[in-house]
Amino acid sequence: MDLISTLLIAIALAMDAFSVSLSKGFSLKNIKKSQILWFAIFFGGFQAIMPLIGWLAGTQLEVIVSAIAPWIAFILLALIGANMIRESLSEDEENTEEDKFSFKELTLLAIATSIDAFAVGVTYAVLKTPILIPIIIIGVVAFLFTIAGILIGKKVGDYFGSKMEIIGGIILILLGIKILLEGLGILVLF
């Protein structure tokens, strides 16, 4: 997978962390710089670790699935993207949060926002793509998006949160279609 596709995947995956960060920036009125850094480390770290775990699991399945790799990549990315869009449109979001910082909550949020990255790691394994550069890019992008989300959230609130998840979901679906078409030998211009 090329660098542009990897960067787009990293941005799409970071949308969950960005959305949560927007919400935290809006709800935690007295958030400290050290707490912002902890959010970025946890979100970026989990976003980097989960694709590695997925890639390791996916390499064990390589022989079985190599013939249908483009289809698997398409299905995984389409499902992840559709799930991101569905979650962003659901109306059962919590609107009330206490102004407190908790490592337990931070860990749960980091896991929840990085589960999609596990499936992306499997996709990289199926496509026989080396994982080192993608996990660095994914982790750094999530780190930066987390900081940006909290800072923007402090300024403008969480208005754009769900819209960013929708954009992230659309990007993943389009990348899945691109991978499928390329796997079928069809020239793709996007």
C-alpha positions in Angstrom: 0.0 0.0 0.0 1.4 3.4 -0.9 2.2 6.2 1.5 -0.8 8.4 0.5 -3.2 5.5 1.2 -1.5 4.8 4.5 -1.8 8.5 5.5 -5.5 8.5 4.5 -6.1 5.4 6.6 -4.3 7.0 9.5 -6.4 10.1 9.2 -9.6 8.0 9.0 -8.6 5.9 12.0 -7.7 9.1 14.0 -11.3 10.5 13.5 -12.6 8.4 16.5 -9.8 9.8 18.7 -10.4 13.3 17.3 -14.1 13.1 18.0 -13.6 11.9 21.6 -10.9 14.5 22.1 -13.3 17.2 20.9 -15.8 16.0 23.4 -13.2 15.9 26.2 -11.9 19.4 25.3 -15.4 20.7 25.4 -16.4 18.9 28.7 -13.2 19.2 30.7 -13.1 22.9 31.3 -9.9 22.9 33.4 -7.9 20.3 31.5 -4.2 20.6 32.1 -1.4 20.4 29.5 -0.1 17.2 31.1 -3.6 15.6 30.8 -3.8 16.6 27.1 -0.4 14.9 26.7 -1.7 11.7 28.4 -4.7 11.6 26.1 -2.4 12.0 23.1 0.0 9.3 24.3 -2.8 6.8 25.1 -4.8 7.4 21.9 -1.7 7.5 19.6 -0.1 4.5 21.4 -3.2 2.3 21.1 -3.8 3.4 17.5 -0.2 2.2 16.8 -0.3 -1.0 18.9 -3.7 -2.3 17.6 -2.7 -2.6 13.9 0.5 -4.4 14.9 -1.5 -6.9 16.8 -3.9 -7.2 13.9 -1.0 -7.6 11.5 0.6 -10.4 13.6 -2.8 -12.2 13.7 -3.3 -11.7 10.0 0.1 -13.1 9.0 -0.8 -16.3 10.7 -3.8 -16.5 8.3 -1.9 -15.4 5.2 -1.8 -18.8 3.4 -5.5 -19.3 3.8 -6.6 -15.9 2.6 -4.1 -14.7 0.1 -6.3 -15.6 -2.9 -9.1 -13.5 -1.6 -7.1 -10.7 0.0 -8.6 -7.8 -2.0 -12.1 -8.9 -1.0 -11.1 -9.3 2.6 -9.5 -5.8 2.6 -12.6 -4.3 1.0 -15.0 -6.0 3.4 -13.0 -5.1 6.5 -12.6 -1.4 5.5 -16.2 -1.1 4.3 -17.5 -2.6 7.6 -15.2 -0.4 9.7 -16.2 2.7 7.7 -19.9 1.9 7.8 -19.6 1.3 11.6 -17.9 4.6 12.1 -20.7 6.3 10.1 -23.4 4.4 12.0 -21.9 5.3 15.4 -21.6 9.0 14.4 -25.2 9.1 13.5 -26.5 7.3 16.6 -28.4 9.5 19.0 -27.5 7.7 22.2 -24.4 9.7 22.8 -23.7 10.8 26.4 -23.8 14.5 26.8 -22.8 14.8 30.4 -19.4 14.3 31.7 -17.8 15.2 35.0 -14.8 17.5 35.0 -12.3 14.9 36.1 -9.4 13.0 34.7 -9.1 9.2 35.1 -6.5 6.8 33.7 -9.1 4.0 33.8 -11.5 6.0 31.6 -8.6 7.1 29.4 -7.5 3.5 28.9 -11.1 2.4 28.0 -11.5 5.3 25.6 -8.1 4.5 24.0 -9.1 0.9 23.5 -12.6 1.8 22.2 -11.2 4.3 19.6 -8.5 1.9 18.4 -10.5 -1.3 17.8 -10.9 -0.4 14.1 -7.1 -0.2 13.8 -6.9 -3.9 14.7 -8.9 -4.8 11.6 -6.7 -2.4 9.5 -3.7 -4.3 10.8 -5.2 -7.6 9.5 -5.8 -5.9 6.2 -2.1 -4.9 6.0 -1.1 -8.5 6.7 -3.5 -9.9 4.1 -2.0 -7.5 1.5 1.5 -8.5 2.6 2.3 -4.9 3.5 5.1 -4.3 6.0 3.7 -2.8 9.2 6.5 -0.6 10.7 5.9 2.6 8.7 2.1 2.3 8.9 2.0 1.9 12.7 4.4 4.9 13.1 2.2 7.0 10.8 -1.0 5.8 12.4 0.3 6.5 15.9 1.7 9.9 15.1 -1.4 11.1 13.3 -3.7 9.9 16.2 -1.3 11.6 18.7 -1.5 14.9 16.8 -5.3 14.6 16.1 -5.9 14.0 19.8 -4.1 17.2 20.8 -5.8 19.2 18.1 -9.2 17.7 19.1 -8.9 18.7 22.7 -7.6 22.2 21.9 -10.3 22.8 19.3 -12.9 21.3 21.6 -11.9 23.8 24.3 -12.5 26.6 21.8 -15.6 25.6 19.8 -17.2 22.5 21.5 -18.1 19.2 20.1 -20.2 20.4 17.1 -18.0 18.8 14.5 -17.3 15.5 16.2 -19.8 13.3 14.5 -19.2 14.9 11.1 -15.5 14.0 11.3 -16.3 10.4 12.1 -18.6 10.4 9.0 -15.7 11.7 6.9 -13.4 9.1 8.4 -15.9 6.3 7.6 -16.3 7.5 4.0 -12.5 7.5 3.5 -12.2 3.9 4.8 -15.0 2.7 2.5 -13.4 4.5 -0.5 -10.0 3.0 0.3 -11.7 -0.5 0.5 -13.2 0.0 -2.9 -9.9 1.2 -4.3 -8.1 -1.9 -3.0 -10.8 -4.2 -4.3 -10.7 -2.6 -7.8 -6.9 -2.8 -7.9 -7.0 -6.4 -6.8 -9.4 -7.1 -9.6 -6.9 -5.4 -12.0 -9.1 -2.4 -12.6 -7.3 0.9 -13.0 -8.1 3.3 -10.2 -7.5 7.0 -10.4 -8.2 8.0 -6.8 
